[in-house]
């Protein structure tokens, strides 16, 4: 899978916004269609990010911004 500019731009946008790291990693894995983590390592943030990435959604991560 070739990573497009959307992958990089979205990753930077999430990092700058302070999004939960598990969400970002999940989003990246989903975007690249990697297999999910082992069950014992899956968090709510990771799973939500994975689903967003798999759907190629580049927004909708506001609820995962850490304050």
C-alpha positions as CSV (number, residue, x, y, z in Angstrom):
1,X,0.0,0.0,0.0
2,X,1.3,3.4,-1.0
3,X,0.8,6.1,1.6
4,X,-0.6,9.2,0.1
5,X,-0.4,12.8,1.3
6,X,-3.7,12.3,3.2
7,X,-1.9,9.8,5.5
8,X,0.9,12.2,6.4
9,X,-1.3,15.3,6.6
10,X,-3.8,13.6,8.9
11,X,-1.2,12.2,11.1
12,X,0.4,15.6,11.6
13,X,-2.9,17.2,12.2
14,X,-3.8,14.7,14.9
15,X,-0.4,14.9,16.6
16,X,-0.6,18.7,16.6
17,X,-4.1,18.6,18.1
18,X,-3.0,16.4,20.9
19,X,-5.0,13.3,19.9
20,X,-4.6,10.2,22.0
21,X,-1.6,8.2,20.7
22,X,-3.5,5.0,20.7
23,X,-6.1,6.6,18.4
24,X,-3.4,7.8,16.0
25,X,-1.7,4.4,15.9
26,X,-5.1,2.7,15.4
27,X,-5.9,5.2,12.6
28,X,-2.6,4.5,10.9
29,X,-3.0,0.7,11.1
30,X,-6.5,0.9,9.8
31,X,-5.5,3.3,6.9
32,X,-2.8,0.9,5.9
33,X,-5.2,-2.1,6.3
34,X,-2.8,-3.8,8.8
35,X,-4.2,-6.4,11.1
36,X,-5.5,-5.2,14.4
37,X,-3.5,-5.5,17.6
38,X,-3.9,-8.6,19.8
39,X,-7.1,-8.4,21.7
40,X,-5.4,-7.7,25.1
41,X,-3.7,-4.6,23.6
42,X,-6.8,-3.1,21.9
43,X,-8.1,0.0,23.7
44,X,-11.2,2.0,22.9
45,X,-9.1,4.8,21.4
46,X,-7.1,2.3,19.2
47,X,-10.3,0.6,18.0
48,X,-12.0,3.9,17.2
49,X,-8.9,5.1,15.3
50,X,-8.7,1.8,13.4
51,X,-12.2,2.0,12.2
52,X,-11.8,5.7,11.1
53,X,-8.5,4.8,9.3
54,X,-10.0,1.8,7.6
55,X,-12.8,4.0,6.3
56,X,-10.2,6.6,5.2
57,X,-11.8,9.3,7.3
58,X,-9.5,12.2,7.9
59,X,-11.6,14.0,10.5
60,X,-13.9,13.1,13.4
61,X,-11.1,12.6,16.0
62,X,-12.1,15.6,18.2
63,X,-13.4,13.4,21.0
64,X,-9.9,11.7,21.3
65,X,-8.0,15.0,21.9
66,X,-6.4,14.9,25.3
67,X,-6.8,18.0,27.4
